[in-house]
Structure formats: C-alpha cells, structure tokens
Amino acid sequence: MPGITLLFDAIERYYASLGATDPQARATLAELQAWFESRDRTDPEAFERFCLAYAIDPDAIRRMLRRALRRKETLGRIDPPDT
C-alpha cells in the first residue's frame, strides 16, 4: 500500500511544517498545501487520485488541515489528529 503510506506521510509532514520559520520547512508547507488543495486527477500522484483509490473524502482531509492551520495561526498551537 505505497499510496496510502505516501498520503499519511504528507499529512505528517504538513503538521510538522505548521508554524515553521525556516525557509525549507515553509517551502515544504507551501508545496504540501498546493498538493492537498489541487483538484487534479490526471497526475498519477495527485492527492485526489489517492483519495479516490482508497475511498477517502478529499474535502474531509482538506477541512482537517485547514482547521489545524487556523488553530496554529490563532492559538499558536495545534493538536495533531488522532492516529
């Protein structure tokens, strides 16, 4: 299940990059945000393709990530999702 592993890794990297101040971590966050927000289904490694393959609601993941970002911006902390 390499696809689902890639998806979990991307979520973990997103959370780890929240609130980062160094340029590399901020670039990683921007790249991950673009990947999660993309509606592309043509690229074999597109977020929506992974979600489709594993019957995951992409908008639910987007909402979770947006909430984490807002929480970090307003409260200065995040609570990672239960795993």
C-alpha distance (Angstrom), angle and dihedral (degrees) to the residues before:
residue distance angle dihedral
M1 . . .
P2 3.79 . .
G3 3.80 92.0 .
I4 3.77 95.6 59.2
T5 3.80 89.8 45.1
L6 3.80 89.9 54.3
L7 3.80 90.2 50.1
F8 3.81 93.3 50.6
D9 3.79 90.4 46.0
A10 3.81 90.9 52.5
I11 3.81 91.1 51.3
E12 3.81 91.6 48.9
R13 3.81 91.3 48.3
Y14 3.82 90.0 48.6
Y15 3.80 91.7 54.4
A16 3.80 92.0 43.9
S17 3.83 90.5 52.5
L18 3.80 96.4 49.9
G19 3.77 110.5 115.0
A20 3.78 93.1 7.2
T21 3.76 116.6 155.4
D22 3.79 101.8 -169.7
P23 3.81 115.0 93.9
Q24 3.81 96.0 -122.9
A25 3.81 94.0 53.6
R26 3.80 91.2 45.1
A27 3.80 89.9 51.2
T28 3.81 89.3 49.8
L29 3.80 90.5 51.8
A30 3.81 91.7 49.4
E31 3.80 90.9 49.1
L32 3.79 92.0 49.0
Q33 3.80 92.4 46.8
A34 3.80 90.1 53.3
W35 3.82 90.8 48.4
F36 3.81 93.8 49.7
E37 3.81 93.8 44.1
S38 3.80 95.5 47.4
R39 3.81 116.4 108.3
D40 3.80 91.1 -160.2
R41 3.79 115.3 132.2
T42 3.79 97.8 169.6
D43 3.81 98.3 76.5
P44 3.82 110.3 82.0
E45 3.82 88.9 -136.6
A46 3.80 95.9 46.1
F47 3.79 117.0 132.5
E48 3.80 92.6 -125.4
R49 3.82 91.1 52.6
F50 3.80 90.5 55.1
C51 3.78 90.4 48.7
L52 3.78 92.0 48.7
A53 3.81 92.2 48.8
Y54 3.82 92.7 51.6
A55 3.82 98.6 35.7
I56 3.80 92.5 -114.6
D57 3.80 122.0 151.5
P58 3.83 103.7 -121.3
D59 3.79 92.3 -161.8
A60 3.81 91.1 56.2
I61 3.80 89.8 55.8
R62 3.79 91.1 45.8
R63 3.82 90.5 52.1
M64 3.81 90.9 49.6
L65 3.81 91.7 50.9
R66 3.80 93.5 45.2
R67 3.82 90.5 50.7
A68 3.80 90.1 51.6
L69 3.81 90.6 50.2
R70 3.81 93.1 48.2
R71 3.79 90.9 47.0
K72 3.79 91.0 51.2
E73 3.80 91.3 48.2
T74 3.81 95.4 47.2
L75 3.80 103.6 32.8
G76 3.77 101.2 23.8
R77 3.80 92.3 -124.6
I78 3.75 141.1 72.2
D79 3.74 134.0 -149.5
P80 3.80 108.8 -142.5
P81 3.78 116.5 -130.9
D82 3.78 117.3 -94.7
T83 3.79 110.9 -93.6
